[in-house]
């Protein structure tokens, strides 16, 4: 399966599009050589949505930046009060 198909190609090979998406590929669908849609698998779409949710959370992004800057401190389970 090619990574880009026209709408008519996509219509005639829809089962192959779905199989490619299940295998993790993203297929771009074009109309008059312009991209209009992408076909991707559920697992990839779910991961993308989760990433966008995290990126939209200011506190989570601060934690990521602090970790990358080496400001994160890690403890052990014994550090947690019983």
Secondary structure, DSSP 8 states (H G I E B T S, - for coil): --SEEEHHHHHHTHHHHHHHHHTT--EEEEETTEEEEEE--HHHHHHHHHHHHHHT-HHHHHHHHHHHTT------GGGS--
